[in-house]
Every structure is written in structure tokens, then in C-alpha cells.
Amino acid sequence: MPIYEYVCDDCDERYERIVMNGETKITCPKCSSAKSTIQLSVFAAPANGSKTSSSFSESSGGGCCGGACGCKN
């Protein structure tokens, strides 16, 4: 289920919505307007490609989340 970011064309409120299908009606949570513009989403990525997941997990002692969840990389 993709999460889309929107900005309201009427009041400039920024918000996110999970969109199940193309028929989902999106309305602004602040003013209830149906006029919105979809925004480009920013996602996290490694700062450089020099570290691998195995070297990261060894140096930090527990993988992507510090080992609190018990994941094994």
C-alpha cells in the first residue's frame, strides 16, 4: 500500500494518505477540500555505497535498528 504526500490547493496544508486504489477520494484534513497536488516523496538512502549491510551490523552491534527487534542481517 503506497503512502502519498499531498499539499492542499486551497489552504496549503501538507498531509499523507495511504492509497488502496485509484478510486480513493483524498480530502484535506484541515479544510476538507478535494483539490490537492501530489508531492514527490523523499526516502532514506545510504549516504555512500562504501558500507555493506554486514559491515554495518558488525560495527553497530545489531543491524538496521541496533538489534532491539532481534533481526539478523
BALOBA-1460 file (C-alpha; in Angstrom, 3 decimals):
// residues 73
<rec num="1" residu="m" x="0.000" y="0.000" z="0.000"/>
<rec num="2" residu="p" x="1.714" y="3.175" z="-1.131"/>
<rec num="3" residu="i" x="1.715" y="6.298" z="1.002"/>
<rec num="4" residu="y" x="1.363" y="9.518" z="-0.988"/>
<rec num="5" residu="e" x="2.174" y="13.042" z="0.138"/>
<rec num="6" residu="y" x="-0.201" y="15.856" z="-0.817"/>
<rec num="7" residu="v" x="-0.480" y="19.619" z="-0.491"/>
<rec num="8" residu="c" x="-3.955" y="21.196" z="-0.412"/>
<rec num="9" residu="d" x="-4.528" y="23.669" z="-3.252"/>
<rec num="10" residu="d" x="-6.890" y="25.745" z="-1.081"/>
<rec num="11" residu="c" x="-5.143" y="26.053" z="2.318"/>
<rec num="12" residu="d" x="-1.573" y="24.738" z="1.629"/>
<rec num="13" residu="e" x="-1.860" y="22.027" z="4.312"/>
<rec num="14" residu="r" x="0.610" y="19.151" z="3.775"/>
<rec num="15" residu="y" x="-0.551" y="15.624" z="4.590"/>
<rec num="16" residu="e" x="-0.045" y="11.942" z="3.751"/>
<rec num="17" residu="r" x="-2.566" y="9.275" z="2.787"/>
<rec num="18" residu="i" x="-2.419" y="5.540" z="2.186"/>
<rec num="19" residu="v" x="-3.995" y="4.906" z="-1.207"/>
<rec num="20" residu="m" x="-5.563" y="1.492" z="-1.674"/>
<rec num="21" residu="n" x="-6.605" y="2.037" z="-5.297"/>
<rec num="22" residu="g" x="-7.105" y="4.786" z="-7.871"/>
<rec num="23" residu="e" x="-10.690" y="5.352" z="-6.714"/>
<rec num="24" residu="t" x="-9.744" y="6.525" z="-3.202"/>
<rec num="25" residu="k" x="-11.085" y="10.039" z="-2.583"/>
<rec num="26" residu="i" x="-8.492" y="12.293" z="-0.980"/>
<rec num="27" residu="t" x="-9.619" y="15.273" z="1.090"/>
<rec num="28" residu="c" x="-7.650" y="17.774" z="3.137"/>
<rec num="29" residu="p" x="-7.765" y="17.095" z="6.897"/>
<rec num="30" residu="k" x="-7.776" y="20.838" z="7.649"/>
<rec num="31" residu="c" x="-10.359" y="22.286" z="5.233"/>
<rec num="32" residu="s" x="-11.925" y="19.139" z="3.645"/>
<rec num="33" residu="s" x="-11.118" y="20.366" z="0.134"/>
<rec num="34" residu="a" x="-10.800" y="17.730" z="-2.584"/>
<rec num="35" residu="k" x="-8.332" y="19.926" z="-4.510"/>
<rec num="36" residu="s" x="-4.804" y="18.708" z="-3.868"/>
<rec num="37" residu="t" x="-1.482" y="18.235" z="-5.618"/>
<rec num="38" residu="i" x="0.568" y="15.094" z="-5.125"/>
<rec num="39" residu="q" x="4.150" y="15.738" z="-3.999"/>
<rec num="40" residu="l" x="7.352" y="13.842" z="-4.692"/>
<rec num="41" residu="s" x="8.253" y="11.756" z="-1.655"/>
<rec num="42" residu="v" x="11.709" y="11.733" z="-0.116"/>
<rec num="43" residu="f" x="13.022" y="8.383" z="1.019"/>
<rec num="44" residu="a" x="16.053" y="7.361" z="3.060"/>
<rec num="45" residu="a" x="19.147" y="6.046" z="1.326"/>
<rec num="46" residu="p" x="22.704" y="5.362" z="2.468"/>
<rec num="47" residu="a" x="24.998" y="8.400" z="2.332"/>
<rec num="48" residu="n" x="27.571" y="6.445" z="0.321"/>
<rec num="49" residu="g" x="27.857" y="2.968" z="-1.105"/>
<rec num="50" residu="s" x="31.049" y="2.038" z="0.757"/>
<rec num="51" residu="k" x="29.405" y="0.169" z="3.666"/>
<rec num="52" residu="t" x="27.569" y="-3.078" z="3.238"/>
<rec num="53" residu="s" x="24.814" y="-4.313" z="5.483"/>
<rec num="54" residu="s" x="27.120" y="-6.939" z="7.008"/>
<rec num="55" residu="s" x="29.828" y="-4.429" z="7.952"/>
<rec num="56" residu="f" x="27.166" y="-2.086" z="9.321"/>
<rec num="57" residu="s" x="25.617" y="-4.748" z="11.523"/>
<rec num="58" residu="e" x="29.002" y="-5.858" z="12.853"/>
<rec num="59" residu="s" x="30.115" y="-2.330" z="13.737"/>
<rec num="60" residu="s" x="26.824" y="-1.222" z="15.276"/>
<rec num="61" residu="g" x="26.115" y="-4.480" z="17.052"/>
<rec num="62" residu="g" x="22.701" y="-5.300" z="15.686"/>
<rec num="63" residu="g" x="21.690" y="-4.461" z="12.136"/>
<rec num="64" residu="c" x="19.312" y="-1.856" z="10.820"/>
<rec num="65" residu="c" x="17.678" y="-0.938" z="14.117"/>
<rec num="66" residu="g" x="20.505" y="-1.523" z="16.586"/>
<rec num="67" residu="g" x="19.372" y="-5.047" z="17.386"/>
<rec num="68" residu="a" x="16.412" y="-4.112" z="19.561"/>
<rec num="69" residu="c" x="13.979" y="-6.071" z="17.414"/>
<rec num="70" residu="g" x="16.155" y="-9.180" z="17.243"/>
<rec num="71" residu="c" x="16.624" y="-9.026" z="13.465"/>
<rec num="72" residu="k" x="19.602" y="-10.822" z="11.965"/>
<rec num="73" residu="n" x="21.261" y="-9.421" z="8.835"/>
